[in-house]
Amino acid sequence: MSVKNEAQAGRIDTKTKNRIIRFCVHVMLIAGAITMILPFLWMLSSSLKTTNDMYTFPPTWIPNPVMWENYLYMFQSAPWGVYAWNSLKVSVLVVIGHVIVSAMGAYAFARLKFPGRNVLFIIILATMMIPYHVTMIPTFKILRELGWLNTHWALIIPPLFSAFGLFLLRQFFLGIPKELEEAARIDGASYPRIFVSIILPISLPALTTLAIFTFMTQWNDFLAPLIYINDELLKTLSLGLATFQGTYTTQWNYLMAGSFIVLLPILFIYIFAQRYFIEGVMMSGMKE
Amino acid sequence: MESIRKLMGREAFWGYVFITPILIGFAVFMFYPLIASLYLSLTESDGINPSSFIGLENYTTLMADEEFLNSLKVTLIYVAGTVPLGAILALLVAVLLNQKIRFVNAYRTAFFIPVITSMVAVATVWKWLYNTDYGLINGMLAKMGLYEPPWLASEEWALLSIIIMSIWKGLGFNMVIYLAGLQNISVSLYEAAKIDGANGFQRLFHITIPLLRHTTLFVVIMSIINSFQVFDQVYIMTNGGPADSTSVIVFYIYQNAFLFFKQGYASAMAYILFIIIFIITFIQMKITNRKDVV
C-alpha cells in the first residue's frame, strides 16, 4: 500500500475491507475446491497402496511402499486394454456420425425454407424432455430384431440422433451472415456445396463443442452398455469397471486403479479443450 | 428425381434431403418407441412370448405395488434433497467466482472436474470414501472425535449418502450456467447500488438473485428432470439397498424390464415417469411464458 493512500484515512478503510472480503472469498473457494478434488487424490493414493495399507484405521495418505504393480496386476486381471479400445471406438464413431447428422439437419432447419420446417423442428425439440427410459424397452426390441444386441452397433447407432446436437448447431448456423451464402449462390454453388465449403468451415468452434460434449457423454455412458452388452470383450470402460467391482468387491486398491484408468482420458482431453467443455454446458443452458 | 426437384424447388428439395438422416433416426429410435412403449404398457409382456392386451391393469397394479410406491417416495426424497441445495450451492460458488480475484480458472476447474468424469468411476471412489471401516470420511470424523455414520450400510443413511455425492458431482454444471447468467448482468447496476450505499449482501439479494430468476428457474427445472432419472450411482453404490431404501424409480424400471422380464409393467412405470416430467416441463413453460424458440 502506498504512502499516498495511507494519508487518505477513509480510503484505507475500504481498502482493508476489500482485502478482508477477498481473503474470505478465497478461503471459501479453497475449502470448496479441496472438497471437489479430495476424492480424486484419495483415489490416486489408494490405487498405489498395498492391500495391508488399505486396511488401516485411521487411513493414511501416502502409500508406503508405492505399489505401481497394482496397475500391472489390474491390467492382468481383466481385459482393460480391450475395454479402453471399445470405449474409444464407440465414442469416436458416435462423435463423427452425430456431428454429421446434426450438422446436416441443423443446416436445413436454419438456412433452407421448406414446407413443414417449423412444425418438424418443434416436434424434434419437444422430445428433449422425454426420459430415455420411456423409449428404452422398444429400442431394445428393435435392436434385437436387427440382430444388434451384444454388438457395438447397439451403442453407436441410437445416440446419433439427438435434439440437443440439432439445436446447438442450428443456433450457431442462424448467426452466420446471409451474405456469405448469397455470394456463393450467385457464383452458382449448389446447397450441398455451400454446406460443405462455407457453413462447415465457419462453424468449426460449434462443431468442436458438440464433438467434445458428445465424446464425453459416450465415454461416460453406462446404462446403454449395461443393457445391450454381455460379451466380456465388447464391454466399454464404464461397464468393465462395474463388472470388475462385482468381482473384486474388497480389493479397493485395484478398484481405485481401475477408476483412475476410466477417468484419465477425459481429464487429459479437458486440459486441452477446457473451453469447449464449458461452452457445451453453457449451450445446454441456452435451451431456455 | 429431376422432376421432383423442379416441382418443389431446389431449396425445399435439399431441405428434405438434409433432414432425412435425422428424421429416419427419430422415427426409428424416438417416435416409434414412444408409441410402442405406450402400447406395451397396456399389455402383459415378458419380452419373449407374444404379449397379451390387458388394458389399464398394469397402471392399477402399480398403484397398489408397494415397491413402486416406495421407489416414487425414494425418488421424491432424492429430488428434494439434491435440487434446492444443489442450486443454492452452485449460485454461491458462481457469485464467489464472479469476483475480480486471482486463480479463478483454477477454482472453476476444480468445481467442474466432477462434471466431466464418469459417474461409474466417481461412484466407485465415493463407495470407498464412505467405507465404514477404512474409508477416508469416517477416518477424518474419527480424528475429530465426531460421530461416524454407517453411510451406505444403513437404511437411514444410504439415500443421504447418495444425495451428498450427487450434489458434489453436479455442482459444477449448474455453476457454469449461473456464471453465464451472471455475465449478463450489467456492471453499472452494481456501481449504481454501491453509490447508493448498498452493501454486498444487499446487492446479492436485491440485484443478483432477482435478475437471475430465469437462470434459477432453468437450473431448478433441469435438475428436477435429471434427478428424477437418477440411476448410475444407485446401481454402483447400493444396488437399490439396503432394504430398498435407495431403490429409485429408474432402478425399479430397469429391474422389471431386464431382470424380471416384465416389460409391459416396466413400460407403464416409464410412462408414469414421463407424465411427471411432462407436468414439470409444462409448469416451466407456463412460468416463463416464453415465445417459442422458432
Boltz contact constraints between the chains, C-beta under 6 A:
constraints:
  - contact:
      token1: [A, 22]
      token2: [B, 101]
      max_distance: 6.0
  - contact:
      token1: [A, 25]
      token2: [B, 96]
      max_distance: 6.0
  - contact:
      token1: [A, 25]
      token2: [B, 99]
      max_distance: 6.0
  - contact:
      token1: [A, 25]
      token2: [B, 101]
      max_distance: 6.0
  - contact:
      token1: [A, 28]
      token2: [B, 96]
      max_distance: 6.0
  - contact:
      token1: [A, 29]
      token2: [B, 96]
      max_distance: 6.0
  - contact:
      token1: [A, 29]
      token2: [B, 107]
      max_distance: 6.0
  - contact:
      token1: [A, 33]
      token2: [B, 107]
      max_distance: 6.0
  - contact:
      token1: [A, 33]
      token2: [B, 110]
      max_distance: 6.0
  - contact:
      token1: [A, 36]
      token2: [B, 110]
      max_distance: 6.0
  - contact:
      token1: [A, 36]
      token2: [B, 111]
      max_distance: 6.0
  - contact:
      token1: [A, 37]
      token2: [B, 110]
      max_distance: 6.0
  - contact:
      token1: [A, 39]
      token2: [B, 125]
      max_distance: 6.0
  - contact:
      token1: [A, 39]
      token2: [B, 129]
      max_distance: 6.0
  - contact:
      token1: [A, 42]
      token2: [B, 136]
      max_distance: 6.0
  - contact:
      token1: [A, 43]
      token2: [B, 125]
      max_distance: 6.0
  - contact:
      token1: [A, 55]
      token2: [B, 134]
      max_distance: 6.0
  - contact:
      token1: [A, 57]
      token2: [B, 134]
      max_distance: 6.0
  - contact:
      token1: [A, 58]
      token2: [B, 139]
      max_distance: 6.0
  - contact:
      token1: [A, 58]
      token2: [B, 142]
      max_distance: 6.0
  - contact:
      token1: [A, 58]
      token2: [B, 143]
      max_distance: 6.0
  - contact:
      token1: [A, 59]
      token2: [B, 136]
      max_distance: 6.0
  - contact:
      token1: [A, 59]
      token2: [B, 139]
      max_distance: 6.0
  - contact:
      token1: [A, 101]
      token2: [B, 21]
      max_distance: 6.0
  - contact:
      token1: [A, 101]
      token2: [B, 22]
      max_distance: 6.0
  - contact:
      token1: [A, 104]
      token2: [B, 18]
      max_distance: 6.0
  - contact:
      token1: [A, 105]
      token2: [B, 19]
      max_distance: 6.0
  - contact:
      token1: [A, 105]
      token2: [B, 22]
      max_distance: 6.0
  - contact:
      token1: [A, 107]
      token2: [B, 18]
      max_distance: 6.0
  - contact:
      token1: [A, 108]
      token2: [B, 15]
      max_distance: 6.0
  - contact:
      token1: [A, 108]
      token2: [B, 18]
      max_distance: 6.0
  - contact:
      token1: [A, 108]
      token2: [B, 19]
      max_distance: 6.0
  - contact:
      token1: [A, 112]
      token2: [B, 11]
      max_distance: 6.0
  - contact:
      token1: [A, 112]
      token2: [B, 15]
      max_distance: 6.0
  - contact:
      token1: [A, 113]
      token2: [B, 11]
      max_distance: 6.0
  - contact:
      token1: [A, 114]
      token2: [B, 12]
      max_distance: 6.0
  - contact:
      token1: [A, 114]
      token2: [B, 15]
      max_distance: 6.0
  - contact:
      token1: [A, 118]
      token2: [B, 294]
      max_distance: 6.0
  - contact:
      token1: [A, 127]
      token2: [B, 30]
      max_distance: 6.0
  - contact:
      token1: [A, 129]
      token2: [B, 277]
      max_distance: 6.0
  - contact:
      token1: [A, 129]
      token2: [B, 281]
      max_distance: 6.0
  - contact:
      token1: [A, 131]
      token2: [B, 229]
      max_distance: 6.0
  - contact:
      token1: [A, 131]
      token2: [B, 273]
      max_distance: 6.0
  - contact:
      token1: [A, 131]
      token2: [B, 274]
      max_distance: 6.0
  - contact:
      token1: [A, 131]
      token2: [B, 277]
      max_distance: 6.0
  - contact:
      token1: [A, 133]
      token2: [B, 250]
      max_distance: 6.0
  - contact:
      token1: [A, 133]
      token2: [B, 253]
      max_distance: 6.0
  - contact:
      token1: [A, 133]
      token2: [B, 270]
      max_distance: 6.0
  - contact:
      token1: [A, 134]
      token2: [B, 37]
      max_distance: 6.0
  - contact:
      token1: [A, 134]
      token2: [B, 270]
      max_distance: 6.0
  - contact:
      token1: [A, 134]
      token2: [B, 274]
      max_distance: 6.0
  - contact:
      token1: [A, 135]
      token2: [B, 33]
      max_distance: 6.0
  - contact:
      token1: [A, 135]
      token2: [B, 34]
      max_distance: 6.0
  - contact:
      token1: [A, 137]
      token2: [B, 257]
      max_distance: 6.0
  - contact:
      token1: [A, 137]
      token2: [B, 263]
      max_distance: 6.0
  - contact:
      token1: [A, 137]
      token2: [B, 267]
      max_distance: 6.0
  - contact:
      token1: [A, 138]
      token2: [B, 33]
      max_distance: 6.0
  - contact:
      token1: [A, 138]
      token2: [B, 36]
      max_distance: 6.0
  - contact:
      token1: [A, 138]
      token2: [B, 37]
      max_distance: 6.0
  - contact:
      token1: [A, 139]
      token2: [B, 29]
      max_distance: 6.0
  - contact:
      token1: [A, 139]
      token2: [B, 33]
      max_distance: 6.0
  - contact:
      token1: [A, 158]
      token2: [B, 29]
      max_distance: 6.0
  - contact:
      token1: [A, 160]
      token2: [B, 25]
      max_distance: 6.0
  - contact:
      token1: [A, 161]
      token2: [B, 22]
      max_distance: 6.0
  - contact:
      token1: [A, 161]
      token2: [B, 25]
      max_distance: 6.0
  - contact:
      token1: [A, 161]
      token2: [B, 26]
      max_distance: 6.0
  - contact:
      token1: [A, 161]
      token2: [B, 29]
      max_distance: 6.0
  - contact:
      token1: [A, 191]
      token2: [B, 14]
      max_distance: 6.0
  - contact:
      token1: [A, 216]
      token2: [B, 116]
      max_distance: 6.0
  - contact:
      token1: [A, 220]
      token2: [B, 118]
      max_distance: 6.0
  - contact:
      token1: [A, 222]
      token2: [B, 120]
      max_distance: 6.0
  - contact:
      token1: [A, 222]
      token2: [B, 232]
      max_distance: 6.0
  - contact:
      token1: [A, 238]
      token2: [B, 118]
      max_distance: 6.0
  - contact:
      token1: [A, 238]
      token2: [B, 120]
      max_distance: 6.0
  - contact:
      token1: [A, 241]
      token2: [B, 120]
      max_distance: 6.0
  - contact:
      token1: [A, 242]
      token2: [B, 120]
      max_distance: 6.0
  - contact:
      token1: [A, 245]
      token2: [B, 124]
      max_distance: 6.0
  - contact:
      token1: [A, 252]
      token2: [B, 128]
      max_distance: 6.0
  - contact:
      token1: [A, 255]
      token2: [B, 124]
      max_distance: 6.0
  - contact:
      token1: [A, 259]
      token2: [B, 121]
      max_distance: 6.0
  - contact:
      token1: [A, 259]
      token2: [B, 124]
      max_distance: 6.0
  - contact:
      token1: [A, 259]
      token2: [B, 125]
      max_distance: 6.0
  - contact:
      token1: [A, 262]
      token2: [B, 118]
      max_distance: 6.0
  - contact:
      token1: [A, 262]
      token2: [B, 121]
      max_distance: 6.0
  - contact:
      token1: [A, 263]
      token2: [B, 117]
      max_distance: 6.0
  - contact:
      token1: [A, 263]
      token2: [B, 121]
      max_distance: 6.0
  - contact:
      token1: [A, 266]
      token2: [B, 116]
      max_distance: 6.0
  - contact:
      token1: [A, 270]
      token2: [B, 116]
      max_distance: 6.0
  - contact:
      token1: [A, 277]
      token2: [B, 116]
      max_distance: 6.0
  - contact:
      token1: [A, 278]
      token2: [B, 176]
      max_distance: 6.0
  - contact:
      token1: [A, 281]
      token2: [B, 173]
      max_distance: 6.0
  - contact:
      token1: [A, 281]
      token2: [B, 176]
      max_distance: 6.0
  - contact:
      token1: [A, 282]
      token2: [B, 180]
      max_distance: 6.0
  - contact:
      token1: [A, 285]
      token2: [B, 177]
      max_distance: 6.0
  - contact:
      token1: [A, 285]
      token2: [B, 180]
      max_distance: 6.0
  - contact:
      token1: [A, 288]
      token2: [B, 218]
      max_distance: 6.0
